[in-house]
């Protein structure tokens, strides 16, 4: 047993899979979550149910762990910074400050010389009118929002709703003439040692990831560029752990960064079965200061996300020895909710 106890903020499927990877490495886990039924408690050594601003519970959590990580990025940065004063939080809270804010994130990426979609910062309906050249576009809340939440498609100025409340900041992104979407999962260790997984091709349905596969059907040039951009982003953020860079490829074969996820990522689930060391294990290894092990690909693979009531059908299926079914054990079935996934290994 390693002497390290890892604290994990958040108890969804990513937290569950991090706990399982930690167990493999003989690292104890303590999960804190504001979801009393969060499934990660089924895999952690200890579970603390609390609101993230409950100072006493957070203090209890800090007292039980050596190092802290998180499964989602929308945690108030002040909370992460206060934890970091007592126990190291990795990835660093400052990174969250950038990726929680679309304006800061896109500015950071563009300043590295890496392309994103064309965009503008929006505070009022007037700002949209000034940026009519970005229409048709997508208006996104500047902070928060995931899986399509807080996003509005604007085809023309007529789509600006009179009743919208512009108390929030937005960014307006020009709609991309999309050819495909890919992501690159990368794990960065101390001393700038890096492992970059090969690009993963993704298909979204209603703005939720439905299907991922390797190898991605892309050119060698885009393969290398997607990996080198992700590496540059990880280095410039001084990132420790696993992160994911999501990209659009447009019809002219431009590679555009869509978002940075400063954590393990849904599109990387297939690494659990397709590689000897998954994104989750590499994350735990990197943040706990373990040495980097050689990563080898076992097989090509595809991953299917199981959403909502689809889980009921999968729970009654039998699977071949190249199919791996993951049931996240979520008690409440909701439409669009990620309930599990299936990975299929290919030759």
Residue pairs with C-beta under 8 A, 6 or more apart in sequence:
1 26
1 28
2 25
2 26
2 27
2 28
2 288
3 66
4 27
4 28
4 66
4 67
4 288
5 27
5 28
5 29
5 30
5 45
5 64
5 65
5 66
6 18
6 22
6 27
6 28
6 29
6 30
6 65
6 66
6 67
6 68
6 69
6 284
6 287
6 288
7 29
7 30
7 31
7 32
7 61
7 62
7 64
7 65
7 66
7 67
7 68
7 69
7 87
8 15
8 18
8 19
8 29
8 30
8 31
8 32
8 40
8 44
8 68
8 69
8 70
8 71
9 31
9 32
9 33
9 52
9 68
9 69
9 70
9 71
9 72
9 75
10 31
10 33
10 38
10 40
10 70
10 71
10 72
10 75
11 31
11 33
11 35
11 38
11 39
11 40
11 41
11 44
11 47
11 71
12 35
12 38
12 39
12 40
12 71
12 72
12 328
13 39
13 326
13 328
13 330
13 338
14 71
14 72
14 263
14 264
14 266
15 31
15 33
15 38
15 39
15 40
15 44
15 71
16 39
16 40
16 42
16 43
16 328
16 329
17 264
17 269
17 272
17 278
17 280
18 29
18 40
18 69
18 71
18 264
18 280
18 283
18 284
19 29
19 31
19 40
19 43
19 44
20 43
20 280
21 278
21 280
21 281
21 283
21 284
22 28
22 29
22 284
23 29
23 43
24 281
25 281
25 284
25 285
25 288
25 290
27 284
27 288
28 45
29 43
29 44
29 45
29 46
30 44
30 45
30 46
30 47
30 48
30 61
30 64
30 65
31 38
31 40
31 41
31 44
31 46
31 47
31 48
32 47
32 48
32 50
32 52
32 57
32 58
32 61
33 40
33 41
33 47
33 48
33 49
33 50
34 49
34 50
34 51
34 52
35 49
36 49
37 330
37 331
37 332
38 47
39 328
39 329
39 330
40 47
40 71
41 47
42 329
46 64
48 57
48 60
48 61
50 57
50 58
50 61
51 57
52 58
52 75
52 76
52 79
53 76
53 79
58 79
58 82
58 83
62 68
62 83
62 86
62 87
65 87
66 87
67 87
67 88
67 89
67 90
67 287
67 288
68 83
68 84
68 87
68 88
68 89
68 90
69 89
69 90
69 91
69 241
69 263
69 283
69 287
70 80
70 89
70 263
71 263
71 264
72 146
72 263
73 96
73 99
73 100
73 261
73 262
73 263
74 100
74 144
74 146
75 96
77 93
77 94
77 96
77 97
77 100
80 89
80 93
80 96
81 89
81 93
83 89
84 92
84 93
90 240
90 241
90 286
90 287
91 237
91 239
91 240
91 241
91 243
91 262
91 263
92 238
92 240
95 237
95 239
95 262
96 262
97 104
98 104
98 105
98 108
98 237
98 260
99 105
99 259
99 260
99 261
99 262
100 143
100 144
101 142
101 143
102 119
102 140
102 141
102 142
102 143
102 171
103 121
103 142
103 169
103 171
105 259
105 260
106 116
106 119
106 171
106 257
108 236
109 116
109 233
109 257
109 260
110 116
112 229
112 232
112 233
112 236
114 229
114 232
114 233
114 257
115 254
115 255
115 256
115 257
116 256
116 257
116 258
117 173
117 174
117 176
117 248
117 256
117 258
118 134
118 173
118 174
119 134
119 171
119 172
119 173
119 174
120 127
120 131
120 134
120 171
120 172
121 127
121 142
121 169
121 170
121 171
122 128
122 131
122 139
122 169
122 170
122 171
122 172
123 166
123 169
123 170
124 166
125 160
125 164
125 166
127 172
128 135
128 139
128 154
128 157
128 160
128 172
129 157
129 160
131 172
132 157
133 174
134 172
134 173
134 174
135 154
135 155
135 156
135 157
135 174
136 153
136 154
136 155
136 156
136 174
136 175
137 153
137 154
137 172
137 173
137 174
137 175
138 151
138 152
138 153
138 154
138 172
138 173
138 175
139 151
139 152
139 153
139 154
139 170
139 171
139 172
140 150
140 151
140 152
140 170
140 171
140 172
140 173
141 150
141 151
141 168
141 169
141 170
142 168
142 169
142 170
142 171
143 168
143 169
144 150
145 151
147 207
147 208
147 336
148 206
148 207
148 208
151 207
152 159
153 159
153 175
154 160
154 172
176 248
176 250
176 256
177 250
177 251
177 252
178 248
178 249
178 250
178 251
179 249
179 250
179 251
179 253
180 201
180 216
180 217
180 218
180 249
181 201
181 202
181 203
181 204
181 246
181 247
181 248
181 249
181 258
182 199
182 200
182 201
182 202
182 216
182 218
182 222
182 226
182 246
182 247
182 249
183 199
183 200
183 202
183 212
183 244
183 245
183 246
183 247
183 265
183 267
183 268
184 196
184 197
184 199
184 200
184 226
184 227
184 229
184 230
184 244
184 245
184 247
185 196
185 197
185 200
185 242
185 243
185 244
185 264
185 265
185 267
185 268
185 271
185 279
186 194
186 195
186 196
186 197
186 227
186 230
186 231
186 234
186 242
186 243
186 244
186 245
187 194
187 195
187 241
187 242
187 279
187 282
187 283
187 285
187 286
188 194
188 234
188 235
188 239
188 240
188 241
188 243
188 286
189 240
189 285
189 286
189 292
190 240
190 286
190 289
192 235
193 292
194 231
194 234
194 235
195 282
195 292
195 295
196 227
196 230
196 231
197 268
197 271
197 275
197 279
197 295
198 214
198 215
198 216
198 223
198 227
198 297
199 214
199 216
199 218
199 222
199 223
199 226
199 227
199 247
200 212
200 213
200 214
200 216
200 267
200 268
200 270
201 212
201 213
201 214
201 215
201 216
201 217
201 218
202 209
202 211
202 212
202 246
202 267
203 209
203 210
203 211
203 212
204 210
206 336
208 305
208 307
208 336
208 338
209 266
209 267
209 305
210 304
210 305
210 307
211 302
211 303
211 304
211 305
212 266
212 267
212 269
212 270
212 302
212 303
213 270
213 300
213 301
213 302
213 303
214 270
214 274
214 300
214 301
214 302
215 300
216 223
218 226
218 249
219 253
222 249
222 253
222 255
225 255
226 245
226 247
226 255
229 245
229 247
229 255
229 257
230 243
230 245
233 239
233 243
233 245
233 257
233 260
234 243
237 243
237 262
239 262
240 286
240 287
241 262
241 263
241 283
241 286
241 287
242 263
242 264
242 265
242 268
242 279
242 280
242 282
242 283
242 286
243 260
243 261
243 262
243 263
243 265
244 260
244 261
244 263
244 264
244 265
244 267
244 268
245 257
245 259
245 260
245 261
246 257
246 258
246 259
246 260
246 261
246 267
247 255
247 256
247 257
247 258
248 255
248 256
248 258
249 255
249 256
250 256
263 283
264 279
264 280
264 283
265 279
266 305
266 338
267 303
268 278
268 279
269 303
269 326
269 341
269 343
270 301
270 302
270 303
270 343
271 277
271 278
271 279
271 280
272 278
272 279
272 280
272 324
272 343
273 298
273 299
273 301
273 324
273 343
273 345
274 297
274 298
274 299
274 300
274 301
274 343
274 345
275 295
275 296
275 297
275 298
276 295
276 296
276 298
277 285
277 293
277 295
277 296
282 292
282 295
284 290
285 291
285 292
285 293
286 292
298 345
299 322
299 345
299 346
299 347
300 345
300 346
300 347
301 343
301 344
301 345
301 346
302 343
302 344
302 346
303 341
303 342
303 343
303 344
304 341
304 342
304 344
305 338
305 341
306 314
306 338
306 339
306 340
306 341
306 342
307 335
307 336
307 337
307 338
307 339
308 333
308 334
308 335
308 336
308 337
308 339
309 333
309 335
310 339
311 327
311 333
311 339
311 340
312 333
314 325
314 327
314 340
314 342
315 327
317 325
319 325
319 342
322 344
322 345
322 346
323 342
323 343
323 344
323 345
324 342
324 343
324 344
324 345
325 340
325 342
326 340
326 341
326 342
326 343
327 339
327 340
328 338
328 339
328 340
330 337
330 339
333 339
